[in-house]
Amino acid sequence: MRYISLIARAALLAVILVAAPQISDAASPADEALAKAVSRKLMDDKNFDATNLIVTAEDGKVFVRGQMKRNSDINKVRSSVMGVPGVKTVVEEIDVPEGR
């Protein structure tokens, strides 16, 4: 009986250790607020369609992922994002259909 209890505790500890990195990777409130502010700015910008973009942030580094209709819109997105207070850098992972 003692060995079963020890094995159960070891299994529980293993689950906690595996889950711990995922818990610590959660966005901070400041990162969430920054991502929300950037998303709002992109959606309000009438120079391009940002409905297919997803924004995340990590320590002032903003990631913009998704699809846009034209390559020329990517520079507009970068400019718009850099205008949001708290943004240090922008990483675009934006796909555009070929020939656009």
Contacts in CASP RR format, 6 or more apart in sequence:
PFRMAT RR
TARGET T0000
AUTHOR 0000-0000-0000
METHOD contacts of the structure
MODEL  1
MRYISLIARAALLAVILVAAPQISDAASPADEALAKAVSRKLMDDKNFDA
TNLIVTAEDGKVFVRGQMKRNSDINKVRSSVMGVPGVKTVVEEIDVPEGR
27 35 0 8 1.000
27 56 0 8 1.000
27 57 0 8 1.000
27 58 0 8 1.000
31 56 0 8 1.000
31 57 0 8 1.000
31 58 0 8 1.000
31 59 0 8 1.000
31 60 0 8 1.000
32 57 0 8 1.000
34 57 0 8 1.000
34 60 0 8 1.000
34 62 0 8 1.000
34 84 0 8 1.000
34 86 0 8 1.000
34 87 0 8 1.000
35 55 0 8 1.000
35 56 0 8 1.000
35 57 0 8 1.000
35 62 0 8 1.000
37 84 0 8 1.000
37 85 0 8 1.000
38 55 0 8 1.000
38 57 0 8 1.000
38 62 0 8 1.000
38 64 0 8 1.000
38 81 0 8 1.000
38 84 0 8 1.000
38 87 0 8 1.000
39 50 0 8 1.000
39 53 0 8 1.000
39 55 0 8 1.000
41 80 0 8 1.000
41 81 0 8 1.000
41 83 0 8 1.000
41 84 0 8 1.000
42 50 0 8 1.000
42 53 0 8 1.000
42 55 0 8 1.000
42 64 0 8 1.000
42 77 0 8 1.000
42 80 0 8 1.000
42 81 0 8 1.000
43 50 0 8 1.000
43 51 0 8 1.000
45 76 0 8 1.000
45 80 0 8 1.000
47 73 0 8 1.000
47 76 0 8 1.000
47 80 0 8 1.000
48 68 0 8 1.000
48 69 0 8 1.000
48 70 0 8 1.000
48 73 0 8 1.000
48 76 0 8 1.000
48 77 0 8 1.000
49 68 0 8 1.000
49 69 0 8 1.000
49 73 0 8 1.000
50 68 0 8 1.000
50 77 0 8 1.000
52 66 0 8 1.000
52 67 0 8 1.000
52 68 0 8 1.000
53 64 0 8 1.000
53 65 0 8 1.000
53 66 0 8 1.000
53 67 0 8 1.000
53 68 0 8 1.000
53 77 0 8 1.000
53 94 0 8 1.000
54 64 0 8 1.000
54 65 0 8 1.000
54 66 0 8 1.000
55 62 0 8 1.000
55 63 0 8 1.000
55 64 0 8 1.000
55 65 0 8 1.000
56 62 0 8 1.000
56 63 0 8 1.000
56 65 0 8 1.000
57 63 0 8 1.000
57 87 0 8 1.000
59 88 0 8 1.000
60 86 0 8 1.000
60 87 0 8 1.000
60 88 0 8 1.000
60 89 0 8 1.000
61 88 0 8 1.000
61 89 0 8 1.000
61 90 0 8 1.000
61 91 0 8 1.000
62 81 0 8 1.000
62 84 0 8 1.000
62 87 0 8 1.000
62 89 0 8 1.000
62 90 0 8 1.000
62 91 0 8 1.000
63 91 0 8 1.000
63 93 0 8 1.000
64 77 0 8 1.000
64 81 0 8 1.000
64 90 0 8 1.000
64 91 0 8 1.000
64 92 0 8 1.000
64 93 0 8 1.000
64 94 0 8 1.000
65 93 0 8 1.000
65 94 0 8 1.000
66 93 0 8 1.000
66 94 0 8 1.000
66 95 0 8 1.000
67 94 0 8 1.000
67 95 0 8 1.000
67 96 0 8 1.000
67 97 0 8 1.000
68 74 0 8 1.000
68 77 0 8 1.000
68 94 0 8 1.000
68 95 0 8 1.000
68 96 0 8 1.000
69 96 0 8 1.000
69 97 0 8 1.000
69 100 0 8 1.000
70 96 0 8 1.000
70 100 0 8 1.000
71 96 0 8 1.000
71 100 0 8 1.000
73 96 0 8 1.000
74 92 0 8 1.000
74 94 0 8 1.000
74 96 0 8 1.000
77 92 0 8 1.000
77 94 0 8 1.000
78 90 0 8 1.000
78 92 0 8 1.000
81 87 0 8 1.000
81 90 0 8 1.000
82 90 0 8 1.000
END
